[in-house]
C-alpha cells in the first residue's frame, strides 16, 4: 500500500512540474483572426476581425473586434470587468504607435455591462489600426477605474481588411441602379460609415437644404 501511495505521489508531482514549466504563450491567443458567425435570432451571418487575448498578468483581459453586422461596421470592446450599466455611454481612448491619442464615446449593449460598441467612429478606428504596429487602449469605467491593454497589430491587416470588404460588398449589394430608389434606410447605413467630421458636414448641408425648401 505504501508503495502504491508513493507512485501516486510521484505522478502528481510530475504533472505539477510539467504545468509549471509550460510557457505562458500557450494560454494566450497567437494573433488576430477573421471569422464568420451566425445570429440565430434573425438568421444573419456577420463577420468579425478579433484581437488576441493578452498574456495573463500583463494587462486587463480586453478584446477588441471590428464587426460587420446588418450592413454596418462596428468597433466592439469586451472586458472581463464591469464597464457600465446596460445601454450606457462610456469613453475609450486609443493610441496607435506614437500617434496622437483619440478619445471615443462607446455604448454598452442592451444585454451587457462588459461589452460596448461604436458605429460612428468604427471606420476611422479600423483605418488607424491598419496604419500601425500596436495600439494601446484605455477604457474608463463607471466606477472610475481604468482598464488598459496593448494589442499587437503585426498580423491585424488581413482580418480587418476582410471585414471592411464584407461591409463594402453588403452595402453595394443593397444599392439599386436607380437613384430614385435610394431611401432613408440606405442613407442611414451609408451615413454610419463616415467619419465624424464628414457626418457633421453632411448634416450642415442637409440643414441648409431644408431651410431653402421651406
N, C-alpha and C positions, 0 to 999 in steps of 0.2 A: 504493500500500500504506500509506504513512504517513497519507494522508487517511482511509483506512478505519479505521486504529487510533484516530485522533483521534475519529471518530464514535462508535466503541465506548466510548471513554473518557467522552465527554460523556453517553452513555446511562447508563453505570454510575454516574457522579456524580449524575445526575438522580434515579436510583432511590434511592440512599443518602440524598439530601437529602429526598426525599418521605417515606421511612420515618422519618427522624429528627424530622420535624415532625408525625408522626401523634400525636394526643392519646392518653395512656395509657388513657383511659376505653374505648377501643376494644378493649383487651385484657382488660378486666375485665367480669364479668357485670353486667348492669344492675340486677338485683334478685332477690328471692325468686321461686321458681317452683314450681308444682304439676305433678306428672306421675304417670302410672301406668306401672309397669314390670312385666315378666314374669320369673318364676323358672322357667327351663326344666327344672330338676331335679325339681320337684314340680308343675309345671304350674299355678302360682298367680300371680295378679296382685296387686300391692301398690302402695300409693300413697305418695308422697313429697312433703314440702314442704322445699325445698332452699335454703340461703342462697347469696348471691352470693360469688364469689371476691374477695379483696382486690385493690386495685391493687398492681402489682409494687413491691416495696421498702418498703412501709409496714409490713406485718405479716407474720407467718409464714403460709404457704399452708395455711389451715384452712377446712374446710367443715362446717357444722352442718346436720343434717337431722332432721326428725320423720317417722317411718316407721310406717305401719300395715301390719303383715305377720302373717299367720297369726292374725288376730283380736286382735293385741296391738300396743300403741303402744310405739315405741322412740324414744329420743333417741340419735342417732348422730353421732359426731365423726370426721372423717377428715383426716389431715395428709399432707404430703409427707415428713415426718421420722419417725424411729423414736419410738414411744411406749413400747411394752413388748413382751415376747415374746408369742407367740400364747396366748390364753386366760388372760392375766394381768390383775390388777386395777391400776388407776391412779386418781389423783384429778384432778378437773376443778373449777375454780372459775369461777362466772359471776356477773356483776353487771349487773342491768338498771337503766339510768339511775343514779340515786343511791340506789337501794335497798340494803339490806344484802347483802353478798356471800353466795353459797350454795356450799357445797362438796359435790360428789357423788363417789361411787365408781362408776367405769365398768369395763368389762371388754373387752379386745380380743377380736376374733372369732377362732375357731379357726384361720383361714387367713390372718390378717393381723397385722402388727406396727404398723400405722399407722392402724388403724380400730377404734374401740371403741364400746360402747353401754351404755345402761341402760334397763331396762323399769320398774324400781321407781319411779324419780323422773321418768319421761318426761312424765306428765300435769302434774305440778307445774311442770316447766320450761316446757312449752308454754303454760300459763296465765300464767306470768311473762312470757314473750316477748310475749304479746298485750297486756300492760299497759304496755309502754314504747316508747321511741323508738330505743334502741340497747342492745346487750348487749356487755359486754367479757368475754372468755373467756381463761382461763389453763389450760394443760394441763401437768401435772408428769410428766416422762418418767422412765424407769428409769435414765437416765444423768445425772440431777439437773439437766437443763436445763428451762427453762420456755418453752413455745410460747404465743404470745398473738395475739389478734385482736380488733378491734372491728367488730361487724356492725350495719349499719343495719337497723332494724325498720319503717321507714316503710310498706313495702308487703308486710309479712310476714303481716298478719292474714288475708287471704283464703286463701292457700295452707295456712296452719296450720289454719284452721277447717275446710277441706275434708278434711284428713287426719283430724281429730278426728271429723268427721261420718262418714267412711268407717268408722272403727273402731267408732263407736257403732252404725251400721247393721249391721255384720257381727256384732257381739256380740248385738244384739237378734234377728237372724235365726236365731241358733243356739238361742234360748230356745224352749221349748215351753209351751203353756198350762198344763200340769200341773206343779206344783212338785215332784211326786214323781219326775220325770224329771231333776231338777237333779243333775248328777253332779260328781265331783271335778274333772274337766277344766273344766267350766263355772265352778266356784268359783275354780279357779286362774287362769283368764283374767280373771275379774272382779276378783280379788284384786290382780292386777298393775296394774290401772288406778288403784288407790287410792294416795293419798299415804302416805308412810312412817309418819306418826303414826296414821293410820287403820288401817293394816295392823297396827301394834303393838297397838292397842286391840282389834281383832278376834281376834288371836292370844291375848290375855289372856282374852277371853271364851270362846274355844274351850277353853283350858286349864281354865277353871272348869267348863265343861260336862262335860268328860271326867272331871275329878275327882269331880263329883257323880254321874256314871254308874257309877263303879267301886264 
